[in-house]
Amino acid sequence: MIVSLMGVGATGDTSDSAADADNEKVETVAKVEEEKTKEETPEEKAAREAKEVEEKVLAEQKAKEEAEAKAKAEEEAKAIAEAKAKEASIPREHKSALKKAEQYAQTMHMSKAGIYDQLTSEYGENFPVEAAQYAIDNIQWDWNANALKKAKSYADMMDMSNAAIYDQLISEYGEKFTKEEAQYAIDNL
């Protein structure tokens, strides 16, 4: 019986020792932390706090930049998807008319009106009016540059006067450039 009491007493003492050891560890950690803050000078504390604030600001800025980049990427993906959907909805003949219009603008330096007439002419490309109008509405070109190139070819190959070139550029039976485009060409010959 004595042995069993000793065993119980010994077990009880071990538990108390473990609890005391844990308490001592907590007190030691608290003392170390307290000593660190006591050892820190006001300048060190200010520097530490400034560094903490700077790190926080940088983290917030990085998070904001990442969110903006993600939003921009999503917006670009949406715009690309919309452009593809729009492109897919355009009839083949409209796309062909636009490509042909670009060819005429680039190689023959034609005016918008001249290209439209060529696209719709039964002796030309014979596109439907809707396809030709789509092409004219969507072509991106420097019409002043085309008028100038036409004017130069008239001046070089036919030795025409400026007045005659201007008349040819704006003529309903000639090149059909606008008056502004023709004037640009004459002014820059």
Disulfide bonds with the S-S distance in Angstrom:
none
